[in-house]
């Protein structure tokens, strides 16, 4: 049976092999990406801007967050967009208040 030291040495050797292979494959992937960019006439700027709109920037449901336009009495924020109004907005309107008094300057 192999000792801990032997297994550790084998694991380190495998990790070094895997890293070397990753570097070799990476060069091929980069070449493939560059070829596809040339084929479709994609600029690095287009690629960068498309990346900023990708899944990371999107919120729940694939929608991006809008800047808040209103601040409630307890610091709540609302963008004023379509859809159901927050409860604090409904309460103000039901009491005869004007939501514009809560607009963020």
C-alpha positions in Angstrom: 0.0 0.0 0.0 1.3 3.5 -0.9 2.2 5.9 1.9 0.8 9.3 2.4 4.0 10.9 1.1 3.9 8.8 -2.0 0.3 9.6 -2.7 0.9 13.3 -2.1 3.8 13.3 -4.5 1.6 11.6 -7.1 -1.1 14.1 -6.6 1.3 17.0 -7.0 2.7 15.5 -10.2 -0.8 15.1 -11.6 -1.7 18.7 -10.7 1.5 19.9 -12.5 0.5 17.8 -15.5 -3.0 19.1 -15.5 -1.8 22.7 -15.3 0.6 22.2 -18.2 -2.3 20.7 -20.3 -4.6 23.5 -19.3 -2.0 26.0 -20.6 -1.7 24.1 -23.9 -5.5 23.9 -24.4 -5.9 27.6 -23.4 -3.8 28.7 -26.4 -6.0 26.7 -28.7 -9.2 28.1 -27.2 -7.9 31.6 -27.6 -7.0 31.0 -31.2 -10.5 29.6 -31.8 -12.2 32.6 -30.2 -10.1 35.0 -32.3 -11.0 33.1 -35.5 -14.7 33.2 -34.6 -14.4 36.9 -33.8 -12.8 37.5 -37.2 -15.4 35.4 -39.0 -18.3 37.4 -37.5 -16.4 40.8 -37.5 -16.7 41.1 -33.7 -14.5 43.7 -32.1 -13.0 43.4 -28.6 -15.1 46.4 -27.5 -18.3 44.7 -28.6 -17.3 41.6 -26.7 -16.5 43.6 -23.6 -19.8 45.5 -23.7 -21.8 42.2 -24.3 -20.1 40.7 -21.3 -21.3 43.5 -19.1 -24.9 42.8 -20.1 -24.5 39.1 -19.5 -26.1 37.1 -16.7 -24.0 38.7 -14.0 -25.5 42.1 -14.4 -29.1 40.9 -14.6 -31.2 40.7 -11.6 -34.0 38.2 -10.8 -36.0 37.2 -13.8 -33.4 38.4 -16.3 -34.2 42.1 -15.7 -31.8 44.8 -14.9 -32.4 47.0 -11.9 -33.7 50.5 -12.5 -32.4 53.4 -10.6 -34.7 54.3 -7.7 -36.9 57.4 -8.2 -38.7 57.5 -4.9 -37.7 57.1 -1.2 -40.3 56.0 1.3 -40.7 57.4 4.8 -38.6 54.6 6.3 -35.9 54.7 3.5 -37.6 52.2 1.2 -36.7 52.7 -2.5 -38.9 52.3 -5.6 -38.1 52.9 -9.2 -41.6 53.9 -10.2 -41.7 51.3 -12.9 -44.5 49.1 -14.2 -46.0 46.4 -12.0 -47.4 46.3 -8.5 -46.6 49.3 -6.4 -44.9 48.7 -3.1 -47.1 48.6 0.0 -45.7 51.9 1.3 -46.6 53.6 -2.0 -50.1 52.1 -1.9 -50.6 53.3 1.7 -49.5 56.9 0.8 -51.9 57.0 -2.1 -54.7 55.4 -0.1 -54.3 58.2 2.5 -54.6 60.8 -0.2 -50.9 61.6 -0.3 -48.9 62.6 -3.3 -46.1 60.2 -4.3 -44.2 63.1 -5.9 -43.4 64.4 -2.4 -41.2 61.3 -2.1 -39.3 61.8 -5.3 -35.5 61.6 -5.0 -34.0 64.9 -6.2 
